[in-house]
Amino acid sequence: MDKLEFENFENERPSIASQEDKTDDSLSQADAIDLSNRIIVALRNKVIEFNKANPKKRVILSQLKEVYRRGATMRSSDPNSMSIAPDLGNAVWAMARVNMFLRMKYGDKVAMANKGKAAVRKGSYIDVSANWDPSEEDLLQAKKDMEEHRLFNFDDISELYLEEYQKIDIEY
């Protein structure tokens, strides 16, 4: 390996100052990574607790991550969701949607908050859960989860690292 030669190869690290000098409300990369890790730990704990209590109705981490991402996306893009608890941020709302999903998976009924709203088409399936809002119980539990795992709010879910790994097939 000592004799490897590279042509036109610059090994310079990009400047981090451009990330830190942002004046908008977006997270720094370090904060985004930290928050993403904390969210994943919180969701993993919920998976473990739920599966221990409900061995016949198991959930997996990727399901809860998807519910969390959708909840945060819906909160920031749907003006109707802001009427429920306008003082809550995307992080609390997304965690409350996870709590609601776990209650549904357990077998509890979920009230439809926006009855006049049509179902949302997501690719080849219809997402009827877009019409459901978390209960007060879900929101209270989400606030506890936020404190327990030291989570903080974010403006845009795309700033976080919560996507599932997808293998890229490259032919060469």
N, C-alpha and C positions, 0 to 999 in steps of 0.2 A: 504494500500500500504506500510505501515511502516514495515510490517512483511514479506516482500518478501525476499527469500533467493536464492542466485545463487551459483552454484558449478562451480569451475574452470572458473569463469568469470572475465576477466581482463579488466578494464576500463581505459586503457592507450591510449593516443592519439598518433598516429604515428608521427614520426619525420618529420617536414616540411623542415628541413635543406637539406635533400636529394633532394627535389624538387628545392630548391633555389641555390644549388651548381652546377647545370648543367652548363657545359661549352659550349654546343652547342647553336644553335639559337632558340631552341624551347621556347615557351611562358611559363612563370610560370603559375600555376593554377589560381592565382588571376588575372593575366593579361588576361588569356583565358576567364575567367568568365566575366570580365569587357568588353572585346571586343565583346564577344557573346551578351551581353545585349545591347551594343550600336548598333550592327548590327540589332538585332531584333527590336529595337526602330526605326531605319532608315527604315527598311522594313515595319513596321507597319504604319509609316507615309506615305510611298508610297502607301500602300493599301488604306488608308483613302482618300488621294488626288485623286487617280485614280478612286475609286468608287464614289466619290462625282462628279467628272467630267464625268463619264461614267456609269450611273446607270444600263444600260442594258448589260454591258460587265464587270461584277464584277470579282474581283480577291480576293483570300483569302491569309492570311499570310503564310500558309503552302506551297502554290504554289511558292511564292517568295523565301521562304527559300530553297526549292528544287532547284529552278533555280540558286540561289546563290551558293549552295553547288556544283552543277554540274559545274558551271562556274569556281569555284576555282579548282575543281578536274581536269577539262579539261586543265586549264592553266598550272598546274604543271606537267601534264602527257603527254601533246601534244607538241612536239617540233615545230610544224607548227604555233601554236598560239604565240610562242615567237617571230616570225618574224614580227608580226604586230606592236607591241610596246614593244620592249625588256626591256625598262627601267621601265615599269609598273609592279607592284607586283600583287599577287593573289587577294588581296582585291579590288583593283581598277577594275581588269578584271571581277571579279565576280559581282560587282555592275553594271558594264557596261552591262553585260549579263542580269541583272534584268531590266535595262532601255530598252534594246533591246526587251525583252519579253513584257514589257508594251506597247512599240510602236507597236509590232505585234498584241497584244490583242486589241489595239485601232483600228487597221486596216491598219497601214502603211506597206509598203513592206520592206523586209529585203533582202539585197544582199547576195548572196552565195559567201563567200570569197574563199573557198577551193573547187572548182568545181570538181577536179579530185579525191577527197577523198570520200570513200564509207560511206554510212550511218552506224551508230553504233547500234548494237542490244543490248538492255537493257532488259533482261528477255524475256517477251512475246511481246514486242513492239519494233519498230525501231525508234531511235532518229535521225531524219533528221536535227535537230537543231545543231548537232555537227559540221555541215559544215558551220555554220553561225558565223561570227565574228561581234562584235559590231562596229557601225559606229563611226566616229570622234565625232559626237554629243553625242552619248552614253558615250564615254570615258570622254568627257568634263564634262558631268553631273555627272558621277561617281566621278570625282575628286572634284567637288563641294560638293557632298554628303559626301565624306571622310572628307572634312574640316568642314562642317556643324555639323556632328555628332562626330567629333574628332576620326575617325576610323584610325587604323594603320594596317600595313601589317602583314602577318603571312606566315609561310613557308608551313604549312600542315593544311588543313581544318579539319583533324581528331583531332587536338588540341582544336577545338572550341566545344561549346555546342549548336549546331543548329539542332540536330535531332528532329524529331517529337516524341512526347510521344506515346509509344505503350504499351498497357496494357499486362501484362504477366499473362497468365492463368496458375495457379498452382493448381494442385489437391492434396489435402492432407487429 
